[in-house]
Amino acid sequence: MRTFVSAMTLKGINQDTFYIIFPWTFDEDVMKRYNVVNPGKVTNWEDLSKEFLNQNSYNTDLPITL
């Protein structure tokens, strides 16, 4: 997400359109999870970023083992 925001900011893209552009960067697996989000739930960048982090933060909760 940081890379996306940085790239869009450098290109002068308005943050109001980030939530429209960001899903185009998803791979197939992430897009499948994103497609189950209620469309009415995501109406701006803040909504999308929260949903994205909620759906994809599962791997940060896994214990590190050898």
Buried (B, 14 or more C-beta within 10 A) or exposed (E): EEEEBEEBEEEEEEEEEBBEEBBEEBEEEBEEEBEEBEEEEBEEBEBBBEBBEEEBEEEEEEEEEE
